[in-house]
Amino acid sequence: MTTPLTLTPGRRPDGTAQLTAVGEIDMSNAGALADSLRDTSGRIVLDLTRVQYLDSAALNVLFQHAERLEILAGALLAPVLSISGIADLATVRTSP
């Protein structure tokens, strides 16, 4: 069964690419996230503030693109990003 995930590409006011994810990211749909990140060149703001869950497949995708990511995360995901080491490689900004 596929886990619901919506990915919406866009641009920030300064022109930086932004990808907004809503739902859960796991083995069943991490490929869609990988494709979206791969298809976007340059720096990317990845908004995960409305993601409730991500698994090791999702973390693997984030590691592959960490050097060009600025990740926006809610309080739920912030510890996962820190413990996994993503926060050491990518810019991670958390919101309450």
N, C-alpha and C positions, 0 to 999 in steps of 0.2 A: 504494500500500500504506500502510495506517495504521500509524503508529509506536505501540507500546504505551505507554500513559499511564494511571495510576490516580490519581484525585483523591478524597481523603477529607476531607469537612468535619467539623469538630468545634469544641469550645470548650476554651480553656485554663482552669485553675483560677480565674483572675480574671474569667472570663466573656468574654474577648476571643475573637472568631472566629478559628479556625485552619483552614487548608486545607493538607493534606499531599499533595504530588505525588511519585509514584514512576515512574521510567522516563525517557523522553525527551520533550521538548516541541519540536515543529517545526511547519511549515506545515500538516501534516495534522491536527493536534489542538490547535493554539493556540486555536481557537475554543472548545473545551471549557473551557480555562483562563479565557478571557475571560468566558464565560457564568457560570462559578462565582464569579469575582470580582465581576461585575456583580450577581449575585443575592444577594450578601452585603453588608449595610450596615455602615458604620462601619469602624473599624480592623481590619486583618486581619494575622495572622501567617501568612506563606506559607513553609511548610517545604519547601525544595528540597534538603535534605541527601541525598536518595536519587535525585536527578535527575542522570543522567550526561551529558546533552547538551541544549542549547537553542540555537535558531537566531534569526535576526532577527525572525521572526514572533512568537516567544515574548518577545523583548526589547520589541517594540512593545507587546504586552499589558502587560508590566510598567511601561513608561513611562506608559501610560494610567491606571494605578492607583497610581503611585509615591507620591503624597502620603499615602496611607493604608496603605501596606504596611510591615511589618517582615519582612524576608526572612532566613530561616535558610539558609545555604549551606555546602556542604562546600568543601574546599580546591580541588577541581577547578573549581567555578563562580566562586569569589571573584574571580579575575582578570578574567573576562568581565564580571562585574557592575561592577567598578571601571573597566575600560577603556571600557565602553559608556556610563558616566555614571550608571547606575542608582544606584550607591552614593552619588552626590552628591544624589539626590532622595529616596531611601527609606532607611530604617534597614536596614543589612545587618550581620548577625552571622555570623561564620564559625566553623566547628568544624574541628578538624584532620582 
